[in-house]
């Protein structure tokens, strides 16, 4: 029996009684949270605007660059452990993915270079590059055997607080109530706006160009990242079903005017620009998929919580993609909220209790802000082109590359491991 048929046959209708927790958004973050809460014994509802058949759709085999999904994530070791604890990592990685064992970062306008290697950390990998839809599909399939009531194709049009219960209004007239509503509905979260949680945000005046490429040389299971004053370029390793290792997902963050120029180029000229920008580290760029560009904006909610309400993932924070930590920050939110709600259940506290939510915010807000500040610092450092600063950062990179304990501590932090 296929996952799709099982899901339709076992469809769980919304109940009239309030849920313990209602999660809005069934992407990589929201689905993981809903699944984890159900395993703890909470009565959970999950609201999603897309149809479940779309989320469960199998990927076509990757024969060329256009068969890969443009949206990929660098999943840290800590995030992998969370997904493994939820019982979905094996299923997610049954399809296309690439565990990377190394990362090379260099200054395109200097001689500074630093190389991270999993072997130095006694680890099999530094992380895994995987298409987002593979994780979403694995999570959605796992929900088949859970007690989560999934309401797909549902449009949320409002959110209110009534006493100790928060309600969510759907476009079809239904009203769903819960002791705790969690918004996992993305960077433009409507729920965050309705509840009235303000954000601090600014535009980078940059766009990220995303596509898949095939190169003449193999990627060596390595992430390659070159910094330049106009923005970083990352080549993230991919494998197709046959294990061919000449595919990469690229994220090329450039100042808006430059990104528009690059997007307007024909394929041949774009490939030439890409080869020059990566300094032909992987040889010739032989193929380029359809390109996408999206504006980059830093955003952070001043508060993650309100009475009976919490934000997770991109609804709470978005970050520059230069270090690929966006999804991992979201999974950090999931892990901590699961821990705090497990503690609440043991203590007999309601999921929306102010003490529970305050602990969640206290544990996550500082860590997320620290990562966001670090990424902003990196961006500003490499955006400056003055000769003394360029000499300083290149000298620093060469020094750090030779200082194994410090370098490995940085790598461990990026992997989500505490050392």
N, C-alpha and C positions, 0 to 999 in steps of 0.2 A: 504494500500500500504506500503510495507516495505521500510526502509531507503535505502537499497541497490538499489531497483528498482527505487525509486525516484531520487536517485543520478545519476544513469545512464541516466534516461530520461531527467534530467535537466542539463546534462553536459554542462559546460560553456567552450567554446573553447578559446584558447589564441587569443588575439586581436593584430592587427598590430600596433595600436597606443601604445605609451609608457604607462605603468601603473604608477600610482602615487607611489605605493609601491609594491615591489616584495619580498615576503618572501620565503626563501629556507629552507625547512624542516617542515614537517607537524606532528611533535611530539606534546607533551603536551604544549610546549612553543610556537612554531611557529604557530600552529593552533589557539591558543588563541589570539595571536597578530593579525593574519590575520582577524579573526572574529571581533575583537574589532575595527580594522581600517575600515572594511567594514561598521560597524554600524555608524561610524562617517561620512561616505559619500565618503571616498577615493575609487578610482578604484584600486582594489587589485588583485594581482596574487599570487598563492601559488604553489610552485614546490615541489614535493615529489617523492623519488625514489621508494617507495613501491606502490603496486596497492591499490586503494581505497577499493576494496572488502575485502582485508586482514585487513585493518584498521577498517572496519565496521563489521567484523565477530563477532558473538555473542559468549560469553564464554559458555563452557559446565558447567552444574551444578557441584558443588564441592562435590563429595562423599568421596574423600580421599585427601591426601596431594598433590598428583601429578596433581590434577585438578586446583590448584591455579597457577597463573602466578608468576614466581620467582621475577619479577620486581615490587616492590611496592614502594609507596612514603608516607611519613608522611606529609600530606597537612595541613599547618597552618591555623588558623582561618582567617588571612588576605588573604591568597590565596583562601580559600573557598569563601570569600566575592567577590573576583574578578571573580571567575568562576560563582558565582550566578548572578552577574551583567551581565555577558555574556549570562545568561539563560541556562547554561549547568550543573550546580551542581546537580540539582534535578535528571536529567537524568543519570549523572555519578553515583550517589549513589542509583539508582534504583536497581543496581546489588550489588555484594558483597562489603562490606566496614565495617569498625569498627571505630566508634568515641571513642577515648580513653579519659577517665576522670582523669587519674592519670599517673604519671611516677615515678619510683623508680630507683635510681642510687646509686651504692655502689662500694667501693674499695675492690676488691677481696683479697688483701693482707693486709687488715686492718679492722678497725671497723667503718670507716666513711660511712655514709649513708644519703641520702637526698631524700625526698618524695615531689613531686609536686602534687597538687590537684586542679582540675578545680573549685570545690566549693569555695575554698579560693579566687578565682578571680571572683566569681559570673558569671561563664561561664558554659555552658552545657558541653563543652569538651575543651581539650587542643589542639586537632587536630583530623585528621582522617587518618587512614591507609587504603589505597585503591590501587588496582592494576592499574598500569599505563595504561593498555589497556582500562580500563573502562573510563578514562578521555579522551583518544584519540578518542575512539568510540563516546562519547557524543559530542565532539567538531566537529568531522567529520560529524556526522549526522546534527548538527546545520548548517553546511556550505551548506547543501542542500537548505535551504531557504534564503541563503545570496546571495550577488552579487559577491562573490569571485570566480575567475576563477581558479579552481583546476586542475593542470597538474600532474596527478599521473603517476607512472612508468616512470618518466623522469629523465635522468641522466645528471647532470650538469658537463660540462667539461672545463669551463672557465668563467672568469669575467673580464670585461674591463671598463675603464672610457673613455667616448667620450663627451667632452664638459660638459654640465650640466646633461647629461644622462649617467647612468651606464647600461651596457648590460651584460646579462648572456647567455652563449652559452650552448645549449643542445646537447647530443650525436646524436640526429636525424637530426642535421643541423639547427634547429630553433635558432633564436636569439631573446631574450626577453629583452625589455628595460624598465627602470623605473627611476623616479626621485630619488628614494631611494631603495636600495637593503638591506635587512636585513638577515643576516646569522643566522639561527637557526638549523644548520646542525651538531650539536654535538661537543664533545670534540676534535675530530680529524678533525675539520672543514677545508675542502678543500678551501672554499671561503676565510677564514681568511688567509690561506697560499698564495693564488693567489693574494690577495689584498696587502699582505706584512705587516701584523700586527704581530709583534713579541710577544712572550710570555715569562714570567718568570715561570719556572717550575722545579720541582724536584721529584724524585722517592722516595716514602716512604719505599721502600723495604718491602712492605707488600702486601698481597692479601686479598680480602674480599670474604669469603665463604658465599654463599646465597642459601637458600633452605626453604622449608615449613615443619613444624613439627606438630605433634599432641601429646599433653601431657595428663597425667592422671588427672591433676587438671585444673580448668578453669583459664583463664588469668586475670579475674576480670577487663576487659577493661582497662588494665594498660600496659604501655611500661616498660619493665624491661631491665636495662643495667648494666653490671658488667665490671669494668675496671681491667686490669691486665697489668703487664709490657710488655707482648708480644702483647697486643692489646685489644680493647673492644669487648664485645659480647652483642648484642641487641636481645631481643625477642619482636617482634612487633605484637600486637593482631589482629587476623583475625576472621571473622564470615563467615560461609557458608550460603546458602540460607535458611536453617532451623534454623539459629541463634545459631548453636552449637559454644560454646566459648572455645574450647580446641585446636584451631589451632593458630599457630604463624608463621610469617615470621621471619627468623633469618638473621642477618648480623653479621658475625664473622670475624673481621679484625685481622689478625695474621701476624707476621713476615713471610717472604716468605718461609723459610725452614720449619717452623712449619705448615704453610698452606698446603704445599705440602704433609707433613706427614699425616695431617688430611684427605686430599682428597684421599689419597691412602688406607685409612682404609675401611674395609667392613662396612656394615650398622650397625651391632650389636656393633662393637667396636666404631664406630663414635657416636652412640647414647650414649654409656657409657661415652665417652669423653665430650659430650655436657651436659649431666646431671651433671657431675663433675664441668664443667666450669660455669654453671648457679647456682651451689650449690643447685640443686634440688628444687629451688623456686617454680616450677610448677609441682613437682612430677616426675614421670617417663616419659621419652620421648618415646612414644609408636611407632610412625612412623616418618620416614624421607623421604622426596621426593628426587628426583634426585638433586645432588649438582652441583653448578656452582662456579667458582672462577675467579676473575678478578683482575689485578694488580691495585694498588692505586697510583695515581699521582696527586700532586697539580699543578694546571696550572692557570695562570692569564694573560690575554692579557694586554700588557703595555698601549695600547689604545683600546677603544671600537669602535672607529669611524675612518673613512677616508672620503674623498669627496664622497657624495652620498651613503654612506655605513655605516652599524652599525652591531654590534655583540650583541646577546642576549643569555641567558641561558648558557649551557655548552660550546658553542662556545667562550664565553667570559671568563668563569671561571669554574673550577672544584674544589671540596672541599672534604676533608676526610669525609666519611659517618658517623662518630661517633655521630653527632647530627641530622642527617637526614635533613639538610637544603638545599641540592642541588636544588631540584625542587622549593622550596620557594624563593631562590635567583633569579631563572629564572623568576618566576611570579612577583617578585619585578621589574625586568627589564621591563617586559611587561606593568605593571601598569604605570611606569614612562614614557615609550616611548609613550603609549597611551595618557597620560596627555600632554606631550610636543607636540605631533602631533595635538591634539585637539586645543591647544593654537595656533599652527601655522596656522591651518585652519581658526580660528577666526581672525587672524592677516593678512591673505592673503599671508603667507609665503609658499614656496615650502617645501615638506616634507624632502628633502635633504639639506635644507638651513643649512649653517655652524652654525648659532646661535642656531637652533633647536637641532642639534646633540651635540653641546658643552654642552648645558644645560642637555641633557640626560646623557652624560658621567659624568658631574660634580656631578649630583645627585646620580648616581649609583655606581661609582667607589669607593668612600670613604666608603660607607656602605658595599659593598661587601668585600673590603679589611679588614674592621674591623671585620666582621664575620669570614673571613678566618684566620686572626691573632688569634682570640679568640680560634678557633678550633685547630690551631697549638699549642697554649699554653696549652690547655687541654691535647692534645696528648703527648706533651713533659713532662708535669707534671706527668702523670700516667705511663709514660715509665721509669721513674727513680725509682730505688729500694733502694736508700740509706735510712737507718733507720731514720735520722733526717727529711728528706724530706717526708718520708711516714708518720711519726708522725704529721708533719705540715699539710699535706693535709687532713688526717683523722680528725684532730682537727678542721680544717677549715670547712669540710663538716658537722660535727656535730653542729658547731656553726651556720653555715648558715641555717641548717634545723630548728633551733629554732628562727631564725630572720625572721619572716614572711614578713615584708615589703620589705626587700632586696630580699628574695627568690621569692616573687611574682612578683617583678620587672623583675627578670631574666626570669621567666616563661612568662610574658607578652611580653617581647622582642622576645622570641622564637616563640610566637604565631603571631608575626607581629603587635602587638598592641602597641600603644604609650601611656604611662602612666606618 
